[in-house]
Amino acid sequence: MRLEPVEGDADEVLPRLRAVLAGEGPALGLGMVDAAAADVPDGTAAVITTSGSTGIPKSVVLSRDALLASTDATAARIGEGAWLLALPAGYVAGLQVCIRSLRAGHEPVVMDGRFTPIGFAEATLALPTISRYTSLVPVQLSRLLEAAETDMAVATALRAYAAILVGGQALPAAVFERAQEVGAHIVRTYGSTETCGGCVYDGVPLDGVELAIVEGELRIAGPTLADGYLGDTELTDRVFVRDATDTRWYRTGDAGLVDDGVLRIHGRIDNVIVSGGVNVSLDRVERVVKDVPDLSGAVVVGVPDPQWGEASVIVVARGAAFRRSESMKLDEARRAVGATLGSPARPARLVLVDELALLPSGKPDREAIRRAVTAMATTRTD
């Protein structure tokens, strides 16, 4: 079967996607670094190449069956209807919005240009007056909630959806609570390109999806798993493994636990720094920091430190929501982190930036943020 590159623009993706779902035409090559056509296994619907926040490209092979299994499981959980595409169609979350809408018999409404609260409200009005759905990343939801405080049209749009799926990264508790107060129906999702997007909703796996914790790492099984990585058998064999019963599992690299049937993620196993000889999970630090008022949009990165070897730094965008001095807010964050995770985990600095670097998917570009903070520190010492 042939794989042909396609730009991530919805106008180009949608007609190609219709053919793929009908079992016709070549597979979609989305985000491909190498723009040449290639051969892929029969049944492949799309290959999505994404570098994620680490900057290491991976080309994930997704079959038609896996994508449809994910779409059908989502419909069984939250219902089906018309979808608003507010994410790039070239990423798995955006692609799934397109598939869900087409499967329900509706053309997705596509937001044009840069995401804005006003644009979101206008696009919502263009949806049919049936059950409405959309997918967002946390930063988009935060912008909508901030705008909804003074713009009734945005607040009304948020309440118009039967469900708003929010994924890509952990949703801060404070943002979730604000959304509930506005009346938005938020569903927190967990998943990755390797699982055809979100496969765990509000901590509960979709039908057919299995979870297991092996040596502290979350593993996922079920019909939504990717076939592997294009042209990288070694990585495929390392990430997708089989157990004694021949069940195929995806090793997520996330630390977590399943408590009374509900999944709780603690962060990336490999997103750890060693500060003063103590292992510190940056994901856990960031989770605590995000619950501090005015820091729900913060990102925590690790940087070299002359005293401790490595240290964590809070990076947050300037804005009207940042109402206190940097030193006061840093002290508040350090107290919260120290009380929850211990003093070695306390962030060393708080850095204000004009705008956080983002990946095209809307997630923070952690590597770019880390490099920028490191360069700032170097500049000050030179």
C-alpha positions, 0 to 999 in steps of 0.5 A: 500500500502506498503512503503519500504526504499530505499537508495538515490543512483541513481542506486537503486532509478531509477529501483524502480522509474520506477515501481512506475511510472508504478503503480507497486511495493511498494512506495519509502521510501527515507531518512527514519529515521526508516528503517522498512517497513510501510503502506501508502495510495494507490497511494503513490509514495514516502515518503521523510524524510528530516530534512531540516536546522532546524534538525526536521525530517518530512516524506512527503507523495507524490502521483504519481499523484502529482509528475506527475502533477509537471513533466508535468507542468515543461515540459509545461513551459520549454520543455522536453529532457535529464536531468543531475542528479547533486543532490542526488536522495533521495531528491525531486529535484533529484527525479524530475530530474529522473522522468522528464528524464524518462517521456521524454524517456531518461535515466538521466545521473548521476554525480558520486561522489562529485560535481566538475566543471570538473565532471559537464563538463564531464557529460554534454558531455555524454548527448544526443545532444537534449534539455538538462536540469539540476537542481542545488543549488546555491552553485553548480552554484557559483562553476561552475561560478568561474571555468568558469572564467579560464576553457573554458570546464566548461563555454561551459557546462554551455551554453549547457543547454536549462535551468538550474533550480536553487532552494533550497534557494534564488539565490543571484542577483550577481550570477544570473548576472554572470550566464547571462554574461556567457550565462547560461540559469538560471530558478530560482525556488521556492518550497519545498518537500511539493509541489513536488519541484519547483512550481514557476519559475522565480516568476510565478507559474506553470500551475494549481498552485495557490498562496495566501498571508494570513496575510503575509504568502504565501500559495500554492494550486494545484495538486502538493501538498503532501498528508501530513506527514506520522504518524503526523496527527496534523502537517498535519492538521496545515500545510495543511488547507482548506478555505471556498471554500474547496480549500486545501492550503499548509502553506509555513511559508514564508513571501512574496507578489505577485506583478503584478503576480510575487511572491517575498519571503522575508524570513521565518516567523520564522527565526527571532531574537529579537535584542535590542527589535527589530525583525530582519529577518535573511533571509532579512539580508542574502539577502542584505549581499549576494549582497555585493561583495565576500559575495554571498556565505555567510550564516547569523545566529543568536547567543546569544549576551550579550548586545542585547540579540541576534545578527546576524553573517555573516559566509563565507568560506575562498577562493580566492574570499575573497579579502578584510580584514574581518573588511573592508568586515564587515563594507561594509556589515553593511552599506548595511544592515543598509541602507536597513533594518535599524541599528538594523539589522546590523550584529555584526560579520563576521566569516571566516570558512574553509568550510560551513557545508552543508546538503546532499541536498547541502543547508547550514546546518544552525543549524550546522553553528549556533552551531559552531559559538556559540561554537567559541564565548563561547571558546573565553570567557572561 
